Structures are given as C-alpha cells and as structure tokens.
C-alpha cells in the first residue's frame, strides 16, 4: 500500500509543481521579485526531486543478480537521499543567496499583482498536492503521530512528499508576506526577508530528510512489533523452543532480512532439525510477508550462551579479531 500510495502522491506533486514553477517564473519576469525567483527554483527543484523518487522506485524493482544478491530495494533510499541534497543546495542555498542580495540591494516591485496572483494560484495547487499525500499517508501511518511516522517510515516517498509540500505551503505564505509588504511599503527589503526565510526553511527540511534517509541507507531493523511477530512465529515450543539471538534489517521498504539463532531439541536428528527450520520459515513468512530473506542457525539452548550474547569479534561494528 505504501508503494502505491507513494507513487500516487508523487505524480500529484509533480503535476502541481511543474505548473507552479512555470507560473512563478512568469511572475518573476514581470515583477522582478526575488521571492518569486526563489519560489520558482524551489518548485523546479521539487519537480526534479519527484522525478528522482519515481526513478528510484522503478530501479528498485530490478531482480537480484549474482553481484547484488539481495536485490536493489535500497535504490529508493539512495534517490531519497539525493532529494535532500538537491533541496539543500538548489532550493535552500540559492534562496538564502537571493535573499541576502535583495536585502543588500533592495528595489521596488514592478507589476506587484503578478506575484500576488501566482502565489494564490500556487497555494491552491500545493494544497491539492499536500492533501493527496496526506490522505495516502493516513492509510500508512496507523495510530502513530506525524513526527513518529516520519521517523518510522521505511518507504521514503510519502514522508518526502509530505515534508516537501509542507515546506512549499509555508514557503508560499512567506513569499506572500514578503511580496505583500513590499507592495504596501514600497521597500524591497521585505521581499528579500521573505526569500531568506524560504531558504532557511528549505535547508531545515533538507536536513531532516537527510538524517532520516541516512539511517535507512545504513540499514534499519524492523519495527519492534514486527520483531515480536517474527519471534512468536519462529517458536512452536515443540521443535523450536526459543529464539536465542535475532537480527533484522530492511533491504528495502517491502523487503526484510531475518537472521536468527534458534534453540532445537538436543535429541533431534539432522533431518528433524531441517524440517523444523523449514516449518519455522513458513510460519515467519505467513506472519510477516515482507520477510523475504531468512537465515536460521540451529543450536542447543544454553543459559550461559544466551547471557554472554553475541560474539563481539563476529559482530559488525565490534573489535577486529587479532591474527594469531
């Protein structure tokens, strides 16, 4: 559902931003407003971002190869990270520069009604894009609040569109504020102030996106409730008595890797252990369909082993074993 909803939100956002970008550049040409130029570049950057996310979604569907045996699901995270870079550099830094220039060298607006009209038009289109993404995200976020949803989401498209559209709506209000005050007072400094505020807003959103997608790129585990479901599915209390250790990692938004050491009966034969592992995999995939890759290591349960935890020399991020 998140993939389908994310694509729908992306198409709506792309359609809105292309129309908005064209109208803003026209308004800039007639008025000379730096707020309109910054907003035009912002909308153009957003359009490019939505194209990047669509491309990333398409490329992530490629089948696994010997060189990439776990598939290409993380391509969606890579393209989402690129979005944060574009938003920071093309959108945020450009607007900050334009705002500074306009404050340092202010001038009155020509044909102020052009930017005012375009901004109202843009607010209507951005609101349509935002509510499209909002409706799809409501289906995806469940009972979690919006900040928690942005942090927890494994599919990047909906959170990215939501943050972009929220920033766009706030930016349009800031641009309207700057252009309006410039038209009323005749002082072009207000246009620069609005442009500068837009730039700082875009930089803040880009940093939030970068932090979230960075975490996904490094490799996030499944949510705690999903981990609990996997643990419950692994144990049948007859052939698999408990989970000794387990790790999970998202290979993509809808692909999960599960690696676990499970306790089996000491008296079971190799054939019985193999049957127990196969049955456990079936139970996990039935409970959590996105568990696409499952590796189970059978062991005899020992309280001492469990208390000792994972071998630090065999744990990623642990100390490097010394050569003997």
Secondary structure, 3 states (H helix, E strand, C coil): CHHHHHHHHHHHHHHHHHHHHHHHHHHHHHHCCHHHHHHHHHHHHHHHHHHHHHHHHHHCCCCCCCCCCCCCCCHHHHHHHHHHHHHHHHHHHHHHHHHHHHHHCCCCCCCHHHHHHHHHHHHHHHHHHHHHHHHHHHHHHCCCCHHHHHHHCCCHHHHHHHHHHHHHHHHHHHHHHHHHHHHHHCCCHHHHHHHHHHHHHHHHHHHHHHHHHHHHHHCCCCCHHHHHHHHHHHCCCCCEEEEEEEEEEEEECCEEEEEEEEEECCCCCHHHHHHHHHHHHHHHHHHCCCEEEEEEEEECCCHHHHHHCCCHHHCCCCCCCCCC
